[in-house]
Amino acid sequence: MNRLASFLWVFAGSTLLVWTTRIYNLFEDNEISNTQRIWSLLVAAIFLSAALAVIKILVGSWRDRNIKNSRLITAFCIWTITFWIVRSVGMLIADHGTGFKIVHACLAIVFISLAFIVNRLKTIVTNI
């Protein structure tokens, strides 16, 4: 259970960091359209909301929720894995620079790995 909680803190904290940075970058980027900006803000809001909800579960302030019986954690993992797989394919075939592709491929690998680890640990803890 402690390993799960530790990985959840890393997963949620790094999600907050990356997506808060993304929002900052959106407002600094004058080359994207308003439609792209709104879409990216929506995606960032989903990630930030999920990460904050997981943190709320971790600190125990979400009534009647705990790590073992929370479906939110599984949904957060599935959303993260799905988003990064789909987005990675799009970024790799799009017209972006090599540096951009490398950085985002690394982010995808890290977040997909974290999501798999958290989901696996949650499954183990739930079945005990």
C-alpha positions as CSV (number, residue, x, y, z in Angstrom):
1,M,0.0,0.0,0.0
2,N,2.9,2.4,0.8
3,R,4.4,1.8,-2.7
4,L,1.1,2.5,-4.3
5,A,0.7,5.7,-2.4
6,S,4.2,6.8,-3.2
7,F,3.8,6.2,-6.9
8,L,0.4,8.0,-6.8
9,W,2.1,11.1,-5.3
10,V,4.7,11.0,-8.0
11,F,2.1,10.4,-10.7
12,A,-0.3,13.2,-9.5
13,G,2.5,15.6,-8.7
14,S,4.3,15.3,-12.0
15,T,0.9,15.5,-13.8
16,L,0.3,18.8,-12.0
17,L,3.7,20.1,-12.9
18,V,3.5,19.2,-16.6
19,W,0.0,20.4,-17.3
20,T,0.4,23.6,-15.3
21,T,3.5,24.3,-17.5
22,R,1.4,23.5,-20.6
23,I,-1.2,26.1,-19.6
24,Y,1.5,28.7,-19.1
25,N,3.0,27.8,-22.5
26,L,-0.4,28.1,-24.2
27,F,-0.7,31.7,-23.2
28,E,2.9,32.4,-24.3
29,D,2.4,30.8,-27.8
30,N,1.1,33.3,-30.3
31,E,1.4,30.8,-33.2
32,I,-1.6,28.6,-32.2
33,S,-5.2,29.3,-33.0
34,N,-7.9,30.0,-30.4
35,T,-9.5,26.7,-31.2
36,Q,-6.2,24.8,-30.5
37,R,-5.8,26.8,-27.3
38,I,-9.3,26.0,-26.1
39,W,-8.9,22.3,-26.9
40,S,-5.5,22.2,-25.1
41,L,-7.0,24.0,-22.1
42,L,-9.8,21.5,-21.9
43,V,-7.3,18.6,-22.0
44,A,-5.1,20.3,-19.3
45,A,-8.2,20.9,-17.1
46,I,-9.1,17.2,-17.3
47,F,-5.6,16.2,-16.3
48,L,-5.4,18.8,-13.5
49,S,-8.8,17.9,-12.1
50,A,-8.0,14.2,-12.1
51,A,-4.6,14.8,-10.4
52,L,-6.2,17.0,-7.8
53,A,-8.9,14.4,-7.1
54,V,-6.2,11.7,-6.6
55,I,-4.3,14.0,-4.2
56,K,-7.6,14.6,-2.3
57,I,-8.0,10.8,-2.0
58,L,-4.4,10.5,-0.9
59,V,-4.7,13.0,1.9
60,G,-8.0,11.4,3.0
61,S,-10.2,14.4,2.6
62,W,-12.5,12.8,0.0
63,R,-15.4,11.4,2.1
64,D,-16.0,7.6,1.7
65,R,-13.1,7.2,-0.7
66,N,-9.8,5.5,-0.3
67,I,-7.1,4.2,-2.5
68,K,-8.3,0.6,-2.5
69,N,-11.9,1.2,-3.7
70,S,-11.4,4.3,-5.9
71,R,-12.3,3.8,-9.5
72,L,-11.0,7.3,-10.2
73,I,-7.4,6.1,-9.9
74,T,-8.0,3.4,-12.6
75,A,-9.8,5.9,-14.8
76,F,-6.9,8.4,-14.4
77,C,-4.5,5.6,-15.5
78,I,-6.6,4.6,-18.5
79,W,-7.1,8.3,-19.5
80,T,-3.3,9.0,-19.2
81,I,-2.3,5.9,-21.2
82,T,-4.9,6.5,-23.9
83,F,-4.1,10.2,-24.3
84,W,-0.3,9.8,-24.5
85,I,-0.5,6.9,-27.0
86,V,-2.9,8.8,-29.3
87,R,-1.1,12.1,-28.9
88,S,2.4,10.5,-29.4
89,V,1.3,9.1,-32.7
90,G,0.0,12.5,-33.8
91,M,3.1,14.3,-32.7
92,L,5.5,11.9,-34.4
93,I,3.7,12.2,-37.8
94,A,3.1,16.0,-37.5
95,D,5.5,18.6,-38.7
96,H,7.4,19.3,-35.4
97,G,11.1,19.6,-34.8
98,T,13.2,16.7,-33.6
99,G,13.7,18.2,-30.2
100,F,10.0,18.6,-29.7
101,K,9.4,15.0,-30.7
102,I,12.1,13.6,-28.4
103,V,10.9,15.6,-25.4
104,H,7.3,14.6,-25.9
105,A,8.2,10.9,-26.6
106,C,10.1,10.9,-23.3
107,L,7.1,12.5,-21.5
108,A,4.8,9.8,-23.0
109,I,7.1,7.0,-21.9
110,V,7.3,8.4,-18.4
111,F,3.6,8.9,-18.0
112,I,2.5,5.7,-19.6
113,S,5.0,3.8,-17.4
114,L,3.7,5.6,-14.2
115,A,0.1,4.8,-15.2
116,F,0.9,1.2,-15.8
117,I,2.8,0.9,-12.5
118,V,0.1,2.6,-10.5
119,N,-2.7,0.6,-12.1
120,R,-0.7,-2.7,-11.4
121,L,0.0,-1.8,-7.8
122,K,-3.7,-0.8,-7.3
123,T,-4.7,-4.2,-8.7
124,I,-2.4,-6.0,-6.3
125,V,-3.5,-4.0,-3.3
126,T,-7.2,-4.4,-4.1
127,N,-6.8,-8.2,-4.5
128,I,-5.2,-8.7,-1.1
